Amino acid sequence: MVAPRVGIKGLREFGAELAGLGWDKELAKVHKETGERAAEWAGFSAAGGGTRQQQTAIDRIKGRGTSSKATVGVYVNGATPYALGAFYGGKKRTGWFGGDRYVASTSKQFMPWVGASWKVGGPGGPYHINSAIRDNMDDILKFYTDGLDRLTARAFPD
């Protein structure tokens, strides 16, 4: 049995019209702005209640965007190589703290590792980042839909 086909008159032309407007680039801008706004909230959360290590690495929380998604992540550089450990935690001590003299110590290099089975905006996840997304989800969605409204208003002025 052959599945029925559905066609929409003018859909191909509509897609060409959106491509002519630079839809992908503009949508990427909306996603980037949304990711940056969520990263700001995560930074405020880490500044208010984070460890010294997290407070020092706040500027490594960045929002990014492509034409298909907005992301918030921790991006390291040479000055803050510990930023990933500060927000995602660690399973064991490494580097200087990996030495024998720290094995019996109660001092921790990083918070416990967050794992890989958490959902964005749910429980768990990167320290301060996931909780900031969860706590500000309504504002993030409002910011995102406002950006989409601005974008679509150009294509549909009515």
C-alpha positions in Angstrom: 0.0 0.0 0.0 1.3 3.4 -0.9 1.1 6.2 1.7 -1.0 9.1 0.6 0.9 12.3 -0.4 0.0 15.7 0.8 1.0 18.8 -1.1 0.6 22.4 -0.2 0.3 24.8 -3.1 2.9 27.6 -2.8 5.1 25.9 -0.2 8.1 25.8 -2.4 7.7 29.5 -3.3 7.2 30.3 0.3 10.4 28.6 1.2 12.3 30.4 -1.5 10.9 33.7 -0.2 12.1 33.0 3.3 15.5 32.0 2.0 15.7 35.3 0.1 15.0 37.2 3.4 18.0 35.5 5.0 15.8 33.5 7.4 18.7 31.2 8.5 21.0 34.0 9.4 18.3 35.9 11.2 17.1 32.8 13.1 20.7 32.1 14.1 20.8 35.7 15.6 17.6 35.0 17.6 19.0 31.7 18.8 22.3 33.4 19.7 20.6 36.2 21.6 18.5 33.6 23.5 21.6 31.6 24.4 23.4 34.7 25.6 20.5 35.7 27.8 20.3 32.3 29.4 24.1 32.4 29.9 23.7 35.7 31.7 21.2 34.2 34.1 23.5 31.3 34.7 26.4 33.7 35.5 24.2 35.6 38.0 23.4 32.4 39.7 27.0 31.3 39.9 28.0 34.8 41.1 25.5 34.7 43.9 26.0 31.2 45.3 28.9 29.5 43.5 32.3 28.4 44.8 35.3 30.7 44.3 36.3 28.6 41.4 32.9 29.0 39.8 32.9 32.7 40.4 36.3 33.1 38.8 35.1 31.1 35.7 31.8 33.0 35.2 33.0 34.6 32.0 33.5 31.1 30.5 29.7 30.5 30.5 28.7 31.5 27.0 25.6 31.4 24.9 25.8 30.4 21.3 23.3 30.0 18.5 23.0 28.4 15.1 20.0 28.4 12.7 18.7 25.3 14.4 19.3 25.8 18.1 20.4 27.9 21.0 23.0 26.6 23.4 24.6 27.5 26.7 28.0 25.9 27.6 31.3 26.3 29.3 34.0 27.2 26.9 37.6 27.1 28.3 40.7 29.0 27.4 44.2 29.0 28.6 43.5 31.3 31.5 40.7 29.1 33.0 41.3 25.5 32.2 39.4 24.5 35.3 36.1 26.0 34.2 34.7 22.7 32.9 35.5 21.0 36.3 34.0 24.0 38.2 30.6 23.6 36.5 30.4 20.0 35.5 32.4 18.6 38.5 34.9 15.8 38.4 35.1 12.1 39.1 38.7 12.1 40.5 41.5 14.5 41.3 43.8 15.5 38.5 47.0 17.5 38.0 48.4 18.9 41.2 45.6 17.4 43.3 46.2 13.9 41.9 49.3 13.4 44.0 49.4 10.9 46.9 49.4 13.6 49.6 45.9 14.6 48.6 44.4 11.1 48.5 43.5 11.1 52.2 42.7 14.8 52.2 39.1 16.0 52.7 39.7 19.0 50.4 38.1 18.6 47.0 39.4 19.8 43.7 35.9 19.9 42.1 32.3 19.3 43.1 31.0 15.8 42.3 30.6 15.1 38.6 27.1 15.9 37.3 26.9 12.8 35.1 25.6 12.6 31.5 21.9 11.6 32.0 20.4 15.0 33.0 17.9 16.9 30.9 18.1 20.6 30.1 16.0 22.5 32.6 15.4 19.4 34.7 17.1 18.2 37.9 20.8 17.8 38.0 23.1 19.1 35.2 25.9 21.6 35.3 26.1 23.5 38.5 24.2 26.9 38.3 23.7 26.6 34.6 20.9 24.0 34.5 19.2 25.5 37.6 19.3 29.0 36.1 17.6 27.6 32.9 15.0 25.8 35.0 14.3 28.9 37.2 14.1 31.3 34.2 12.4 29.0 31.7 9.3 31.2 31.3 11.5 34.3 30.7 13.7 32.4 28.3 10.7 31.3 26.3 9.2 34.8 26.3 12.5 36.2 25.1 12.7 33.6 22.4 9.1 34.0 21.1 9.6 37.8 21.1 12.6 37.3 18.9 10.6 35.0 16.6 7.8 37.6 16.4 10.3 40.3 15.4 11.7 38.0 12.8 8.4 36.9 11.3 7.0 40.4 11.3 9.4 41.2 8.5 8.0 38.3 6.4 4.4 38.8 7.5 3.8 42.5 8.0 0.1 41.9 8.5 
